[in-house]
Structures are given as structure tokens and as C-alpha cells.
Amino acid sequence: MTDAEPRRQRLGCPSCGGSVRRRRRSALQRWLLRDPSLARYRCAAAACAWTGLLTRDLGPDAAAAVQLPRPWPLRTRRSLVPLMLAGAAVLAAHWGSAQAPVADVPVGARLFAAGEAFDGEALPLAHPLLVPASLQVPANAGGEAPSPRLAALTLRRFCAWGRPGRMPYRGTVDEALRAAQLPAGVRAQIGAAIAAGRPHDRLSIGNDAIRALSGTRTFEADGFAMTYGRTLCLGTRVNFRPGHVEPASLYEAFDDSGRRYSVMVPDTCGNVSVLKARGERGLPRLAGGGTRLAAADPLDPGPADPRVMHAVLSGKPNEVPTPGTLALAGVALAAAVFAARPKPNRPKARERAGALTPSRPSR
């Protein structure tokens, strides 16, 4: 007489004790939990909303026939670690760039928030553009004499151009170019091109650079001379809100020595501006018709980088690592520690297989 087969255990709801019904799991759930003895159920009672995993009774025959999935080889699993670290680094960098606040923009010795406008500060009395013409280097014999300093436009420096159209220029093109000390021939060429509406190119003005739409020219977004109202401001910096751009027209002309001058006229405000090409130190030190000044560049109002002045005055460099940089450094350090960890000495495959094979008892 054979023993009776054991009856399978009846599953019940852990919440109310009622009967349960099996639910089909998604492909992701089956991949994450590959144990065949677990299944997802829900309570059959309408008043009970329980759902979850329960251990089901497979029976001896079904349990013996279950083939558990083979795990990935150890070498494959180890090779996934650098990929996971690289993915974490990319996510950390993206999170840091998205969460990091917009840094203040240095203009001269001041810091301004993005989108903030500043009308600049007065030039020092010893600035070359304020020195009377009689005290400057005279022209060569037969050359053009320095033009007298007429107070046509007020001269200032270190302006932040944050809100286009806030203060349009109210002077003429010749007044702006004369105040910027451009040669007479260059003033005539650019003035005629502006009057005829014949720009050499179109520009896109951004915080990082001023770029020609043709892709042939790129200008600095700081350190240029810009007019507004009845003022010419030296060392102006673009300080728009993040992502904001402005269109403008570009006019260019050459002097007798072959030097190229670039003038920008924005569409919004018409503020005539003398640009500096990227990588160019500055415009020549001109006074009137071409006489070089004895002192600083009139279109180079201060240090080459305003951050240098800010660091000297405040005693603190203006460089702070962003959260993304710190996270990247931590991930890189963790990867280096993982790669340099000591590896234990493992027996060879045959020795390990022999050690795991049970020895047969002697008869």
C-alpha cells in the first residue's frame, strides 16, 4: 500500500485570510525576480485591495523539473562594474550641471547676477581718453594732428549689458566711432555701410561669445566698447539671462596698415559697439587720426581678465567646484580604488573542480 500523495498547501490572503488569485507579472518583474517558487497574487475579496508575492507549492515533481537560470559568468559581471561607474558619472555630471546655480558674472571689480544691468563707473582722471590732447604724444611731421577731446559722449567703463533695449543709443554713428578713437578712413567706410544698410554679416550675441552666422568670425562677449544713451562704455560685458540671445549686424573696415575693425549694431537698441575678435589683445592705441597714446589702451580699460582683479581685491579666487564636479571626482576615486584592490589567489579550475567532487567510498 502506497502512501497518499501530500496535498498542496492552499494559499490565503495575508490581510483578510480570503482566497487569492494569481496575477501575471510583467517582463521586468520576471527579470528582476527569477525565483520560480514566488508568484504574484491579489486578494479575491472585493473589499480587500491586497496584492503581493507569495511562495507557492510546486510539488516534488515540478520542483525537480525547475531549471533555475544560470548566473552570468564572474568575468562578465566584473566587466559590468566599470560600465555602471561610467553611467553613474554621466548621471552625476548631468545632475550637477542641472542643479548648480548660475554663478555671478564678474565685471571689473564687481559681481552681477545673470540678467542684471549696470551702467558702469567713471573713468579715472589719468585714463588716456581723458588726458588733454596737448599733453599727449604729438603727431609726426606731416601727419594728422590729434583731434581735440570734445565731450560729445560721456566715457565710462565696466558696464554689464543685461537688458537689451533698456537704454538705446541717442547719438550718431560718427560720434560713437570718434569717441572710440577709430581712424577717419575707417569711420567713413563703416558709417557709409551702416547708412546704406549693407552689413558684412549677421551676429548672434550670447553670454559666452558673439558669433557670426556665417561661422567665419567669433568675438569676445566681454571687453568691448558699447554705446548707450549718450555714453560710450569701455570694457562692456554681455550679461543676459541664461539662454537668451540677441541679433545684430556686423560692419567691418580696414585702415591703411591693413588692420581690420569690427563694429556691431544690435537690432533691439542700435547701440554702436566696437568689438574685439576672439584671441585678439585689443584695438590699437589710437588718438584722433592715428597717434599712439603714451599710456594704456583706450579700449582695454583694465586687466585682461576681470576675475584677476576680483581675486586680488577680495583675496578669494572666484572658482568653486560645482556639485557635479564633486560627484564625478568621487566616482572616479571609487573606480580607482576598485581597480587597485588586491585580488585573492584562486585555485585553478581543475583543482577547484577536484576539490568540489566528492570522493567515492572504497569497497
Kinemage of the C-alpha trace (Angstrom):
@kinemage 1
@onewidth
@group {chain A} dominant
@subgroup {mainchain}
@vectorlist {calphas} color= white
{ca met a 1} P 0.000 0.000 0.000
{ca thr a 2} L 1.470 3.263 -1.065
{ca asp a 3} L 1.443 6.431 0.921
{ca ala a 4} L -1.066 9.027 -0.163
{ca glu a 5} L 0.382 11.966 -2.076
{ca pro a 6} L 0.648 15.102 0.072
{ca arg a 7} L -1.954 17.712 -0.664
{ca arg a 8} L -0.747 21.058 -1.865
{ca gln a 9} L -0.910 23.956 0.508
{ca arg a 10} L -3.765 26.332 -0.128
{ca leu a 11} L -2.667 29.960 -0.240
{ca gly a 12} L -4.633 32.637 1.559
{ca cys a 13} L -4.622 36.413 1.699
{ca pro a 14} L -2.216 37.646 4.423
{ca ser a 15} L -4.504 40.627 5.040
{ca cys a 16} L -8.013 39.146 5.326
{ca gly a 17} L -7.433 35.392 5.085
{ca gly a 18} L -9.588 35.009 1.989
{ca ser a 19} L -8.716 33.271 -1.237
{ca val a 20} L -6.232 34.782 -3.655
{ca arg a 21} L -5.896 34.793 -7.413
{ca arg a 22} L -2.685 34.724 -9.311
{ca arg a 23} L -1.694 37.769 -11.352
{ca arg a 24} L 0.573 37.858 -14.354
{ca arg a 25} L 3.868 39.624 -13.783
{ca ser a 26} L 5.462 41.988 -16.277
{ca ala a 27} L 8.636 41.103 -18.148
{ca leu a 28} L 10.643 43.495 -15.963
{ca gln a 29} L 9.288 41.918 -12.775
{ca arg a 30} L 10.098 38.429 -14.039
{ca trp a 31} L 13.636 39.525 -14.925
{ca leu a 32} L 14.251 41.169 -11.556
{ca leu a 33} L 12.839 38.242 -9.564
{ca arg a 34} L 13.620 34.954 -11.301
{ca asp a 35} L 12.692 32.637 -8.421
{ca pro a 36} L 10.036 30.199 -9.775
{ca ser a 37} L 8.749 29.466 -6.273
{ca leu a 38} L 7.452 33.048 -5.955
{ca ala a 39} L 4.383 34.330 -7.754
{ca arg a 40} L 2.301 37.485 -7.601
{ca tyr a 41} L -1.240 37.222 -6.219
{ca arg a 42} L -4.122 39.518 -5.379
{ca cys a 43} L -6.971 39.047 -2.946
{ca ala a 44} L -10.221 37.828 -4.481
{ca ala a 45} L -12.345 39.759 -1.987
{ca ala a 46} L -13.727 42.989 -3.390
{ca ala a 47} L -13.254 44.806 -0.077
{ca cys a 48} L -9.577 43.849 0.186
{ca ala a 49} L -7.000 45.503 -2.045
{ca trp a 50} L -4.005 43.381 -1.052
{ca thr a 51} L -1.549 42.340 -3.754
{ca gly a 52} L 1.934 40.903 -3.412
{ca leu a 53} L 4.257 37.906 -3.686
{ca leu a 54} L 3.563 34.516 -2.105
{ca thr a 55} L 5.563 31.311 -2.024
{ca arg a 56} L 3.714 28.667 -3.975
{ca asp a 57} L 3.984 24.887 -3.551
{ca leu a 58} L 5.445 23.465 -6.760
{ca gly a 59} L 5.231 19.818 -5.693
{ca pro a 60} L 8.133 17.360 -5.753
{ca asp a 61} L 7.945 16.582 -9.477
{ca ala a 62} L 7.629 20.201 -10.568
{ca ala a 63} L 10.354 21.346 -8.179
{ca ala a 64} L 12.750 18.751 -9.580
{ca ala a 65} L 11.981 19.828 -13.133
{ca val a 66} L 12.567 23.526 -12.472
{ca gln a 67} L 15.723 24.781 -14.145
{ca leu a 68} L 16.994 27.889 -12.428
{ca pro a 69} L 18.603 30.386 -14.808
{ca arg a 70} L 22.359 30.152 -14.980
{ca pro a 71} L 24.065 33.176 -13.441
{ca trp a 72} L 26.312 35.317 -15.585
{ca pro a 73} L 29.989 34.339 -15.532
{ca leu a 74} L 32.098 36.084 -12.930
{ca arg a 75} L 34.213 37.776 -15.587
{ca thr a 76} L 31.117 39.193 -17.270
{ca arg a 77} L 29.753 40.520 -14.008
{ca arg a 78} L 33.082 42.159 -13.212
{ca ser a 79} L 33.215 43.822 -16.618
{ca leu a 80} L 29.861 45.454 -15.896
{ca val a 81} L 31.243 47.341 -12.886
{ca pro a 82} L 33.192 49.962 -14.922
{ca leu a 83} L 30.156 50.458 -17.151
{ca met a 84} L 27.972 51.053 -14.114
{ca leu a 85} L 30.503 53.521 -12.694
{ca ala a 86} L 30.691 55.346 -16.016
{ca gly a 87} L 26.915 55.587 -16.158
{ca ala a 88} L 26.828 56.909 -12.604
{ca ala a 89} L 29.460 59.507 -13.540
{ca val a 90} L 27.400 60.693 -16.510
{ca leu a 91} L 24.265 60.950 -14.381
{ca ala a 92} L 26.172 62.808 -11.654
{ca ala a 93} L 27.604 65.280 -14.155
{ca his a 94} L 24.165 65.878 -15.676
{ca trp a 95} L 22.597 66.298 -12.246
{ca gly a 96} L 25.315 68.694 -11.155
{ca ser a 97} L 25.020 70.880 -14.242
{ca ala a 98} L 21.237 70.977 -13.892
{ca gln a 99} L 21.228 71.699 -10.157
{ca ala a 100} L 24.183 74.102 -9.971
{ca pro a 101} L 23.046 77.724 -9.618
{ca val a 102} L 24.104 80.269 -12.223
{ca ala a 103} L 27.305 81.900 -10.980
{ca asp a 104} L 27.613 85.662 -10.665
{ca val a 105} L 29.378 87.367 -13.557
{ca pro a 106} L 32.478 89.478 -12.775
{ca val a 107} L 32.574 92.887 -14.453
{ca gly a 108} L 35.515 94.962 -13.335
{ca ala a 109} L 35.749 94.591 -9.568
{ca arg a 110} L 32.027 93.836 -9.142
{ca leu a 111} L 29.861 90.734 -9.426
{ca phe a 112} L 26.435 90.760 -11.056
{ca ala a 113} L 23.668 88.206 -11.281
{ca ala a 114} L 22.697 86.936 -14.723
{ca gly a 115} L 20.368 89.399 -16.433
{ca glu a 116} L 21.410 92.340 -14.247
{ca ala a 117} L 22.341 95.632 -15.929
{ca phe a 118} L 24.993 98.092 -14.748
{ca asp a 119} L 25.797 101.452 -16.336
{ca gly a 120} L 29.474 101.334 -15.427
{ca glu a 121} L 31.798 103.568 -13.463
{ca ala a 122} L 33.561 106.799 -14.345
{ca leu a 123} L 36.990 106.611 -15.943
{ca pro a 124} L 39.951 107.566 -13.753
{ca leu a 125} L 41.304 111.037 -14.407
{ca ala a 126} L 44.583 109.609 -15.705
{ca his a 127} L 42.918 107.482 -18.361
{ca pro a 128} L 44.334 108.235 -21.834
{ca leu a 129} L 40.950 109.194 -23.254
{ca leu a 130} L 40.586 111.905 -20.611
{ca val a 131} L 44.095 113.365 -20.949
{ca pro a 132} L 44.056 116.674 -22.872
{ca ala a 133} L 45.385 116.434 -26.411
{ca ser a 134} L 48.170 118.937 -25.643
{ca leu a 135} L 49.723 116.506 -23.124
{ca gln a 136} L 49.783 113.543 -25.497
{ca val a 137} L 52.463 112.431 -27.935
{ca pro a 138} L 52.429 114.869 -30.890
{ca ala a 139} L 51.980 113.658 -34.428
{ca asn a 140} L 54.899 113.170 -36.788
{ca ala a 141} L 55.821 115.898 -39.208
{ca gly a 142} L 53.309 115.998 -41.989
{ca gly a 143} L 50.979 113.639 -40.126
{ca glu a 144} L 47.488 114.282 -38.931
{ca ala a 145} L 47.335 116.181 -35.654
{ca pro a 146} L 45.406 114.732 -32.726
{ca ser a 147} L 41.774 115.723 -32.722
{ca pro a 148} L 40.672 117.725 -29.679
{ca arg a 149} L 38.813 115.907 -26.929
{ca leu a 150} L 35.240 117.063 -27.240
{ca ala a 151} L 32.795 115.965 -24.546
{ca ala a 152} L 30.365 114.622 -27.148
{ca leu a 153} L 29.820 111.318 -25.345
{ca thr a 154} L 30.364 110.547 -21.687
{ca leu a 155} L 33.061 107.925 -21.184
{ca arg a 156} L 32.603 105.158 -18.631
{ca arg a 157} L 33.895 101.602 -18.138
{ca phe a 158} L 32.939 98.137 -16.855
{ca cys a 159} L 29.275 98.032 -17.886
{ca ala a 160} L 27.041 94.960 -17.688
{ca trp a 161} L 24.667 94.671 -20.646
{ca gly a 162} L 21.882 92.656 -19.088
{ca arg a 163} L 18.612 94.037 -20.503
{ca pro a 164} L 18.698 94.860 -24.230
{ca gly a 165} L 16.574 97.843 -25.207
{ca arg a 166} L 16.665 99.374 -21.725
{ca met a 167} L 18.713 102.412 -22.819
{ca pro a 168} L 19.064 102.825 -26.628
{ca tyr a 169} L 21.878 104.873 -28.107
{ca arg a 170} L 20.906 108.511 -28.853
{ca gly a 171} L 23.949 109.660 -30.795
{ca thr a 172} L 25.284 109.309 -34.306
{ca val a 173} L 27.494 106.576 -35.696
{ca asp a 174} L 30.340 109.028 -36.275
{ca glu a 175} L 30.160 110.221 -32.647
{ca ala a 176} L 30.458 106.670 -31.371
{ca leu a 177} L 33.353 105.742 -33.661
{ca arg a 178} L 35.148 109.025 -32.995
{ca ala a 179} L 34.842 108.526 -29.233
{ca ala a 180} L 36.284 105.021 -29.699
{ca gln a 181} L 39.280 106.606 -31.496
{ca leu a 182} L 38.826 104.821 -34.814
{ca pro a 183} L 40.749 106.307 -37.769
{ca ala a 184} L 38.929 108.752 -40.006
{ca gly a 185} L 39.035 106.446 -43.029
{ca val a 186} L 37.572 103.561 -41.036
{ca arg a 187} L 34.850 105.821 -39.657
{ca ala a 188} L 33.896 106.877 -43.161
{ca gln a 189} L 33.725 103.311 -44.507
{ca ile a 190} L 31.689 101.935 -41.623
{ca gly a 191} L 29.415 104.980 -41.497
{ca ala a 192} L 28.618 104.628 -45.197
{ca ala a 193} L 27.913 100.893 -44.839
{ca ile a 194} L 25.560 101.473 -41.889
{ca ala a 195} L 23.748 104.278 -43.704
{ca ala a 196} L 23.279 102.079 -46.770
{ca gly a 197} L 22.208 99.058 -44.691
{ca arg a 198} L 24.960 96.815 -46.088
{ca pro a 199} L 26.204 94.659 -43.192
{ca his a 200} L 29.119 92.333 -43.816
{ca asp a 201} L 27.483 89.615 -41.691
{ca arg a 202} L 24.822 88.939 -39.097
{ca leu a 203} L 25.673 88.221 -35.477
{ca ser a 204} L 24.207 86.191 -32.634
{ca ile a 205} L 25.016 87.732 -29.241
{ca gly a 206} L 25.289 85.365 -26.268
{ca asn a 207} L 26.910 85.338 -22.873
{ca asp a 208} L 29.780 83.117 -23.992
{ca ala a 209} L 30.606 84.758 -27.328
{ca ile a 210} L 29.367 86.926 -30.189
{ca arg a 211} L 29.293 84.719 -33.278
{ca ala a 212} L 28.850 85.489 -36.948
{ca leu a 213} L 26.050 83.491 -38.546
{ca ser a 214} L 28.370 82.650 -41.433
{ca gly a 215} L 30.629 80.844 -38.959
{ca thr a 216} L 33.738 82.746 -40.038
{ca arg a 217} L 34.093 85.193 -37.132
{ca thr a 218} L 33.834 84.946 -33.344
{ca phe a 219} L 34.128 87.906 -30.975
{ca glu a 220} L 34.566 88.204 -27.230
{ca ala a 221} L 31.420 88.780 -25.171
{ca asp a 222} L 33.358 90.962 -22.738
{ca gly a 223} L 35.966 93.696 -23.061
{ca phe a 224} L 34.320 95.561 -25.961
{ca ala a 225} L 33.236 99.209 -26.216
{ca met a 226} L 29.491 99.845 -26.364
{ca thr a 227} L 27.346 102.959 -26.539
{ca tyr a 228} L 24.086 103.593 -24.691
{ca gly a 229} L 22.198 106.851 -24.294
{ca arg a 230} L 24.913 109.482 -24.664
{ca thr a 231} L 27.678 107.294 -23.226
{ca leu a 232} L 30.486 105.110 -24.556
{ca cys a 233} L 31.314 102.365 -22.057
{ca leu a 234} L 34.672 100.579 -22.283
{ca gly a 235} L 35.060 97.012 -21.087
{ca thr a 236} L 31.378 96.145 -21.539
{ca arg a 237} L 30.282 92.569 -20.880
{ca val a 238} L 27.222 90.689 -22.142
{ca asn a 239} L 25.184 89.573 -19.120
{ca phe a 240} L 21.923 88.169 -20.478
{ca arg a 241} L 19.767 85.646 -18.710
{ca pro a 242} L 20.869 82.061 -19.423
{ca gly a 243} L 19.900 81.008 -22.928
{ca his a 244} L 18.999 84.492 -24.168
{ca val a 245} L 20.495 85.671 -27.483
{ca glu a 246} L 20.183 88.901 -29.453
{ca pro a 247} L 20.583 89.517 -33.216
{ca ala a 248} L 22.863 92.226 -34.580
{ca ser a 249} L 24.590 93.422 -37.743
{ca leu a 250} L 28.360 93.399 -38.285
{ca tyr a 251} L 30.223 96.105 -40.204
{ca glu a 252} L 33.958 95.908 -40.893
{ca ala a 253} L 36.626 98.117 -42.458
{ca phe a 254} L 40.425 98.207 -42.824
{ca asp a 255} L 42.828 101.046 -42.089
{ca asp a 256} L 45.890 101.986 -44.133
{ca ser a 257} L 48.047 99.403 -42.339
{ca gly a 258} L 45.626 96.566 -43.065
{ca arg a 259} L 44.181 96.394 -39.560
{ca arg a 260} L 40.554 95.264 -39.514
{ca tyr a 261} L 37.960 96.995 -37.322
{ca ser a 262} L 34.635 95.356 -36.434
{ca val a 263} L 31.559 97.335 -35.396
{ca met a 264} L 28.322 95.777 -34.124
{ca val a 265} L 24.864 97.364 -34.195
{ca pro a 266} L 22.220 95.318 -32.285
{ca asp a 267} L 18.720 95.231 -33.749
{ca thr a 268} L 16.996 95.954 -30.438
{ca cys a 269} L 18.698 99.126 -29.259
{ca gly a 270} L 21.076 100.254 -32.020
{ca asn a 271} L 23.942 100.593 -29.534
{ca val a 272} L 27.021 101.046 -31.733
{ca ser a 273} L 29.783 98.786 -30.390
{ca val a 274} L 33.431 98.227 -31.298
{ca leu a 275} L 34.206 94.510 -30.993
{ca lys a 276} L 37.351 92.559 -30.243
{ca ala a 277} L 37.925 89.318 -32.115
{ca arg a 278} L 38.494 86.211 -30.003
{ca gly a 279} L 42.202 85.807 -29.286
{ca glu a 280} L 42.923 89.454 -30.081
{ca arg a 281} L 44.539 91.500 -27.319
{ca gly a 282} L 42.814 94.761 -28.128
{ca leu a 283} L 42.457 97.587 -30.618
{ca pro a 284} L 45.485 99.772 -31.437
{ca arg a 285} L 46.185 102.716 -29.159
{ca leu a 286} L 44.855 105.432 -31.419
{ca ala a 287} L 44.156 109.101 -30.782
{ca gly a 288} L 42.367 111.007 -33.494
{ca gly a 289} L 43.990 110.232 -36.826
{ca gly a 290} L 46.412 107.539 -35.665
{ca thr a 291} L 48.711 108.931 -32.985
{ca arg a 292} L 49.534 106.287 -30.393
{ca leu a 293} L 48.792 107.212 -26.812
{ca ala a 294} L 51.560 107.142 -24.263
{ca ala a 295} L 49.561 105.117 -21.738
{ca ala a 296} L 47.027 102.304 -21.615
{ca asp a 297} L 44.885 101.101 -24.480
{ca pro a 298} L 41.717 103.230 -24.555
{ca leu a 299} L 39.632 100.168 -25.414
{ca asp a 300} L 41.379 97.990 -22.818
{ca pro a 301} L 40.180 99.588 -19.555
{ca gly a 302} L 41.738 97.198 -17.076
{ca pro a 303} L 43.182 93.727 -16.574
{ca ala a 304} L 42.817 91.221 -19.377
{ca asp a 305} L 40.503 89.156 -17.164
{ca pro a 306} L 38.230 90.899 -14.605
{ca arg a 307} L 38.430 87.763 -12.411
{ca val a 308} L 42.076 88.626 -11.677
{ca met a 309} L 41.111 91.981 -10.201
{ca his a 310} L 38.262 90.381 -8.249
{ca ala a 311} L 40.599 87.774 -6.772
{ca val a 312} L 43.163 90.405 -5.762
{ca leu a 313} L 40.613 92.716 -4.138
{ca ser a 314} L 38.643 90.050 -2.301
{ca gly a 315} L 41.519 87.703 -1.564
{ca lys a 316} L 39.451 84.740 -2.778
{ca pro a 317} L 39.607 83.163 -6.222
{ca asn a 318} L 36.262 83.017 -7.982
{ca glu a 319} L 36.349 79.283 -8.682
{ca val a 320} L 34.117 76.930 -6.683
{ca pro a 321} L 33.613 73.293 -7.696
{ca thr a 322} L 30.049 72.512 -8.672
{ca pro a 323} L 28.173 69.522 -7.195
{ca gly a 324} L 28.617 67.683 -10.477
{ca thr a 325} L 32.396 68.096 -10.273
{ca leu a 326} L 32.477 66.720 -6.718
{ca ala a 327} L 30.303 63.751 -7.664
{ca leu a 328} L 32.489 62.985 -10.668
{ca ala a 329} L 35.602 63.112 -8.510
{ca gly a 330} L 34.019 60.709 -6.005
{ca val a 331} L 33.004 58.253 -8.714
{ca ala a 332} L 36.473 58.380 -10.271
{ca leu a 333} L 38.067 57.767 -6.866
{ca ala a 334} L 35.771 54.791 -6.230
{ca ala a 335} L 36.635 53.326 -9.632
{ca ala a 336} L 40.352 53.735 -8.934
{ca val a 337} L 40.042 52.023 -5.542
{ca phe a 338} L 38.057 49.159 -7.092
{ca ala a 339} L 40.610 48.671 -9.868
{ca ala a 340} L 43.584 48.755 -7.464
{ca arg a 341} L 42.141 46.385 -4.871
{ca pro a 342} L 44.242 43.268 -4.093
{ca lys a 343} L 42.979 40.167 -5.867
{ca pro a 344} L 42.950 36.912 -3.853
{ca asn a 345} L 44.801 33.888 -5.127
{ca arg a 346} L 42.225 31.449 -6.503
{ca pro a 347} L 42.972 27.801 -7.331
{ca lys a 348} L 42.893 26.694 -10.897
{ca ala a 349} L 39.705 25.399 -12.411
{ca arg a 350} L 40.796 21.770 -12.310
{ca glu a 351} L 41.921 21.980 -8.702
{ca arg a 352} L 38.680 23.670 -7.713
{ca ala a 353} L 36.648 21.082 -9.603
{ca gly a 354} L 38.609 18.261 -7.961
{ca ala a 355} L 38.096 19.753 -4.522
{ca leu a 356} L 34.364 20.023 -5.079
{ca thr a 357} L 33.950 16.450 -6.437
{ca pro a 358} L 33.105 14.042 -3.595
{ca ser a 359} L 35.397 11.070 -3.323
{ca arg a 360} L 33.897 7.606 -3.797
{ca pro a 361} L 33.956 5.353 -0.768
{ca ser a 362} L 36.224 2.335 -1.073
{ca arg a 363} L 34.551 -1.069 -1.145
